[in-house]
Amino acid sequence: MSWLTFAPAMLLTALSLALGWRPLPVHPSWSARILAISAVSTALAVLSTTLLVSAAYIVRLLPADSVLASGRGRLLLEHGPVPANVGLMALLVLAVGLFGIIRVSVGWWKDTRVVRTDSTSITGQERPIAVAVPGHHGGVLVSRGMMRMLSREELQVVFRHEHSHLRHGHHVYTVLGAFSAAVFPPLNSLHSSLRLALERWADEDAAAATGDRELVAQTIARVALAAPALRSAWHLAFAQSPVVHRVEALLGDAPSGNRVAGPALLGGTGVASGGIASSCVQLHHLFALLLI
């Protein structure tokens, strides 16, 4: 097994870490899409690579007669011997990814169930909390404390912000980011950048709707100072992600609405990520293994 087996996953990991290092110079709506594509492509490449290496390592430990009698076994043997340290590392990464997927899935199910069946757990709180809950029976949940603390204009900012999350399906981005980071923990920084981009996207929508960027910045700052943000990997709360960065961005000029730069960067990232991921030899082998 040569280093070329790991090249696609390594390239995509480097690309994802670079994209998540600092905010992209495009509108947050395009930034969120770019980060989501990169996260999913990297997670799939890493998962397919570890599956292949783990399977090739395990096959070497089985009796030769039973392996050669199987088409799958013969296909895996073509990759050559897998060093023990590499095989064990692949199994460890695979186990960590599997544990992460289970943890995120259980947490997602519990969190969604609590929010949808007992909305008073949020609306009845004295802390200022606003959460966008997706789904057919979803909506915007605002706590009693939020209603009491903010003025009518500030509450309008909150609802505009949360409706942006629902209208653009931001929960899909957060779920994709959460599962990608669960499969491959180094993507946690990219996931954080993705959540920030989603919050900035909703901030800009609220600013455009109200026509007052300073009001949006003031509202975010007031809510953030009044209580800690609601922590969740998929439900987007109003005052979460780096608040200082969001306020500073709102006090500056609106991001460029350039209709060329954003789509061009998105298309370039999509082609690069998709091309690298599809070039993984292991993806074709895994597909063949399923058919044999």
PAMARVEX-687443 format. One record per residue (C-alpha): residue in three letters; x, y, z. Coordinates in nm, 2 decimals, decimal comma. Example, Ala and Ser with C-alpha at 12.3 -4.5 7.8 and 13.67 -1.06 7.14 Angstrom:
! PAMARVEX-687443
 residuo      u      v      w
     ALA   1,23  -0,45   0,78
     SER   1,37  -0,11   0,71
***
This chain:
! PAMARVEX-687443
 residuo      u      v      w
     MET   0,00   0,00   0,00
     SER   0,16   0,33  -0,11
     TRP   0,13   0,68   0,01
     LEU  -0,10   0,76  -0,29
     THR  -0,38   0,58  -0,10
     PHE  -0,37   0,86   0,16
     ALA  -0,31   1,15  -0,07
     PRO  -0,67   1,25  -0,14
     ALA  -0,77   1,25   0,22
     MET  -0,46   1,45   0,31
     LEU  -0,52   1,71   0,04
     LEU  -0,88   1,76   0,15
     THR  -0,78   1,78   0,51
     ALA  -0,52   2,05   0,43
     LEU  -0,79   2,24   0,22
     SER  -1,04   2,22   0,50
     LEU  -0,80   2,34   0,77
     ALA  -0,70   2,63   0,54
     LEU  -1,06   2,73   0,47
     GLY  -1,15   2,72   0,84
     TRP  -0,84   2,91   0,95
     ARG  -0,99   3,26   0,89
     PRO  -1,32   3,41   0,75
     LEU  -1,34   3,39   0,37
     PRO  -1,35   3,73   0,18
     VAL  -1,71   3,67   0,05
     HIS  -2,06   3,71   0,18
     PRO  -2,13   3,47   0,47
     SER  -2,40   3,29   0,27
     TRP  -2,13   3,18   0,02
     SER  -1,88   3,11   0,29
     ALA  -2,12   2,87   0,47
     ARG  -2,18   2,68   0,15
     ILE  -1,81   2,65   0,08
     LEU  -1,72   2,53   0,43
     ALA  -2,01   2,27   0,43
     ILE  -1,89   2,12   0,10
     SER  -1,53   2,11   0,22
     ALA  -1,63   1,94   0,55
     VAL  -1,84   1,67   0,39
     SER  -1,59   1,60   0,11
     THR  -1,31   1,56   0,37
     ALA  -1,51   1,35   0,60
     LEU  -1,61   1,11   0,32
     ALA  -1,25   1,08   0,19
     VAL  -1,11   1,01   0,54
     LEU  -1,39   0,76   0,61
     SER  -1,34   0,57   0,29
     THR  -0,96   0,57   0,33
     THR  -0,97   0,43   0,69
     LEU  -1,23   0,17   0,58
     LEU  -1,00   0,05   0,30
     VAL  -0,68   0,04   0,51
     SER  -0,86  -0,13   0,80
     ALA  -1,01  -0,39   0,57
     ALA  -0,68  -0,46   0,40
     TYR  -0,51  -0,49   0,74
     ILE  -0,77  -0,73   0,88
     VAL  -0,76  -0,94   0,56
     ARG  -0,38  -1,00   0,62
     LEU  -0,45  -1,14   0,96
     LEU  -0,70  -1,40   0,83
     PRO  -0,61  -1,75   0,69
     ALA  -0,48  -1,72   0,33
     ASP  -0,71  -1,99   0,20
     SER  -1,03  -1,83   0,31
     VAL  -0,91  -1,49   0,18
     LEU  -0,82  -1,62  -0,16
     ALA  -1,15  -1,80  -0,19
     SER  -1,33  -1,47  -0,18
     GLY  -1,34  -1,20  -0,45
     ARG  -1,35  -0,93  -0,19
     GLY  -1,04  -1,08  -0,02
     ARG  -0,84  -1,10  -0,34
     LEU  -0,93  -0,74  -0,42
     LEU  -0,81  -0,62  -0,09
     LEU  -0,48  -0,82  -0,12
     GLU  -0,40  -0,62  -0,44
     HIS  -0,31  -0,33  -0,22
     GLY  -0,01  -0,50  -0,07
     PRO   0,08  -0,54   0,29
     VAL  -0,04  -0,29   0,55
     PRO   0,22  -0,21   0,82
     ALA   0,08  -0,30   1,17
     ASN   0,11   0,06   1,30
     VAL  -0,07   0,20   1,00
     GLY  -0,35  -0,07   1,02
     LEU  -0,40  -0,01   1,39
     MET  -0,41   0,37   1,35
     ALA  -0,67   0,33   1,08
     LEU  -0,88   0,11   1,31
     LEU  -0,84   0,37   1,59
     VAL  -0,95   0,65   1,36
     LEU  -1,25   0,44   1,24
     ALA  -1,35   0,36   1,60
     VAL  -1,33   0,73   1,70
     GLY  -1,54   0,82   1,40
     LEU  -1,80   0,55   1,47
     PHE  -1,82   0,66   1,84
     GLY  -1,85   1,02   1,73
     ILE  -2,13   0,95   1,49
     ILE  -2,32   0,76   1,76
     ARG  -2,26   1,03   2,01
     VAL  -2,38   1,31   1,77
     SER  -2,68   1,10   1,66
     VAL  -2,80   1,03   2,02
     GLY  -2,74   1,39   2,12
     TRP  -2,93   1,52   1,82
     TRP  -3,23   1,29   1,89
     LYS  -3,24   1,39   2,25
     ASP  -3,21   1,76   2,20
     THR  -3,46   1,76   1,92
     ARG  -3,71   1,56   2,12
     VAL  -3,68   1,78   2,43
     VAL  -3,72   2,10   2,22
     ARG  -4,02   1,98   2,02
     THR  -4,21   1,80   2,30
     ASP  -4,13   2,05   2,58
     SER  -4,09   2,39   2,44
     THR  -4,16   2,55   2,78
     SER  -3,81   2,43   2,88
     ILE  -3,69   2,73   2,67
     THR  -3,98   2,97   2,66
     GLY  -4,03   2,96   3,04
     GLN  -3,67   3,05   3,12
     GLU  -3,58   3,39   3,26
     ARG  -3,25   3,38   3,06
     PRO  -3,27   3,56   2,72
     ILE  -3,28   3,27   2,48
     ALA  -3,40   3,25   2,12
     VAL  -3,37   2,93   1,92
     ALA  -3,47   2,84   1,56
     VAL  -3,63   2,49   1,56
     PRO  -3,66   2,34   1,21
     GLY  -3,92   2,10   1,09
     HIS  -4,29   2,10   1,00
     HIS  -4,39   2,19   1,36
     GLY  -4,09   2,40   1,42
     GLY  -4,05   2,77   1,45
     VAL  -3,88   3,03   1,67
     LEU  -3,87   2,98   2,04
     VAL  -3,82   3,29   2,25
     SER  -3,78   3,28   2,63
     ARG  -3,97   3,49   2,88
     GLY  -3,65   3,66   2,98
     MET  -3,58   3,77   2,62
     MET  -3,93   3,92   2,58
     ARG  -3,89   4,12   2,89
     MET  -3,54   4,24   2,83
     LEU  -3,56   4,37   2,47
     SER  -3,75   4,65   2,31
     ARG  -3,99   4,59   2,02
     GLU  -3,72   4,69   1,77
     GLU  -3,47   4,46   1,92
     LEU  -3,72   4,17   1,93
     GLN  -3,78   4,23   1,56
     VAL  -3,40   4,18   1,51
     VAL  -3,42   3,85   1,69
     PHE  -3,71   3,72   1,49
     ARG  -3,56   3,83   1,16
     HIS  -3,23   3,66   1,26
     GLU  -3,40   3,33   1,35
     HIS  -3,63   3,33   1,05
     SER  -3,32   3,36   0,83
     HIS  -3,20   3,03   0,99
     LEU  -3,53   2,86   0,91
     ARG  -3,57   3,01   0,56
     HIS  -3,23   2,90   0,44
     GLY  -3,22   2,56   0,61
     HIS  -2,92   2,64   0,82
     HIS  -2,99   2,34   1,04
     VAL  -2,88   2,12   0,75
     TYR  -2,55   2,29   0,74
     THR  -2,50   2,25   1,11
     VAL  -2,59   1,88   1,10
     LEU  -2,35   1,81   0,81
     GLY  -2,08   2,00   1,00
     ALA  -2,14   1,82   1,32
     PHE  -2,13   1,47   1,16
     SER  -1,82   1,56   0,96
     ALA  -1,64   1,67   1,27
     ALA  -1,76   1,35   1,45
     VAL  -1,61   1,13   1,17
     PHE  -1,29   1,33   1,17
     PRO  -1,22   1,54   1,49
     PRO  -0,96   1,77   1,32
     LEU  -1,26   1,92   1,13
     ASN  -1,39   2,07   1,46
     SER  -1,22   2,40   1,37
     LEU  -1,40   2,40   1,03
     HIS  -1,73   2,32   1,20
     SER  -1,68   2,62   1,43
     SER  -1,61   2,84   1,13
     LEU  -1,92   2,71   0,96
     ARG  -2,14   2,79   1,26
     LEU  -1,99   3,14   1,26
     ALA  -2,06   3,19   0,89
     LEU  -2,43   3,08   0,95
     GLU  -2,47   3,33   1,23
     ARG  -2,31   3,60   1,02
     TRP  -2,55   3,51   0,73
     ALA  -2,85   3,55   0,96
     ASP  -2,70   3,87   1,11
     GLU  -2,67   4,02   0,76
     ASP  -3,03   3,92   0,67
     ALA  -3,15   4,08   0,99
     ALA  -2,95   4,40   0,92
     ALA  -3,09   4,41   0,56
     ALA  -3,45   4,36   0,68
     THR  -3,43   4,63   0,96
     GLY  -3,20   4,86   0,77
     ASP  -3,00   4,93   1,09
     ARG  -2,67   4,74   1,13
     GLU  -2,60   4,92   1,47
     LEU  -2,93   4,80   1,61
     VAL  -2,85   4,44   1,52
     ALA  -2,50   4,47   1,67
     GLN  -2,64   4,62   1,99
     THR  -2,91   4,35   2,02
     ILE  -2,65   4,07   1,99
     ALA  -2,42   4,23   2,24
     ARG  -2,70   4,28   2,50
     VAL  -2,82   3,92   2,47
     ALA  -2,47   3,78   2,49
     LEU  -2,38   3,99   2,80
     ALA  -2,70   3,90   2,98
     ALA  -2,66   3,52   2,97
     PRO  -2,43   3,25   2,83
     ALA  -2,54   3,11   2,49
     LEU  -2,74   2,79   2,46
     ARG  -2,49   2,52   2,35
     SER  -2,61   2,29   2,08
     ALA  -2,45   2,13   1,78
     TRP  -2,75   2,18   1,55
     HIS  -3,01   2,42   1,70
     LEU  -2,89   2,78   1,62
     ALA  -2,93   3,01   1,92
     PHE  -2,93   3,39   1,88
     ALA  -2,62   3,48   2,08
     GLN  -2,37   3,20   2,00
     SER  -2,05   3,18   1,80
     PRO  -1,78   3,45   1,85
     VAL  -2,00   3,75   1,95
     VAL  -1,72   4,00   1,93
     HIS  -1,64   3,91   1,57
     ARG  -2,01   3,94   1,48
     VAL  -2,06   4,28   1,64
     GLU  -1,74   4,42   1,48
     ALA  -1,86   4,29   1,14
     LEU  -2,20   4,46   1,18
     LEU  -2,04   4,79   1,29
     GLY  -1,84   4,79   0,96
     ASP  -1,96   4,80   0,60
     ALA  -2,20   4,53   0,47
     PRO  -2,02   4,24   0,29
     SER  -2,00   4,26  -0,08
     GLY  -2,30   4,12  -0,26
     ASN  -2,07   4,04  -0,56
     ARG  -2,26   3,78  -0,77
     VAL  -1,94   3,66  -0,93
     ALA  -1,68   3,61  -0,66
     GLY  -1,90   3,40  -0,43
     PRO  -2,03   3,16  -0,69
     ALA  -1,69   3,13  -0,85
     LEU  -1,52   3,04  -0,52
     LEU  -1,80   2,80  -0,44
     GLY  -1,77   2,64  -0,78
     GLY  -1,39   2,61  -0,76
     THR  -1,41   2,46  -0,41
     GLY  -1,68   2,22  -0,51
     VAL  -1,49   2,10  -0,82
     ALA  -1,17   2,07  -0,63
     SER  -1,32   1,88  -0,34
     GLY  -1,54   1,66  -0,55
     GLY  -1,26   1,59  -0,79
     ILE  -1,01   1,49  -0,52
     ALA  -1,27   1,29  -0,34
     SER  -1,38   1,10  -0,65
     SER  -1,02   1,03  -0,74
     CYS  -0,98   0,82  -0,42
     VAL  -0,90   0,47  -0,56
     GLN  -1,05   0,33  -0,24
     LEU  -1,40   0,47  -0,33
     HIS  -1,40   0,26  -0,65
     HIS  -1,27  -0,04  -0,46
     LEU  -1,53  -0,01  -0,19
     PHE  -1,80   0,01  -0,46
     ALA  -1,66  -0,30  -0,62
     LEU  -1,65  -0,48  -0,29
     LEU  -2,02  -0,42  -0,25
     LEU  -2,10  -0,56  -0,59
     ILE  -1,88  -0,88  -0,57
***
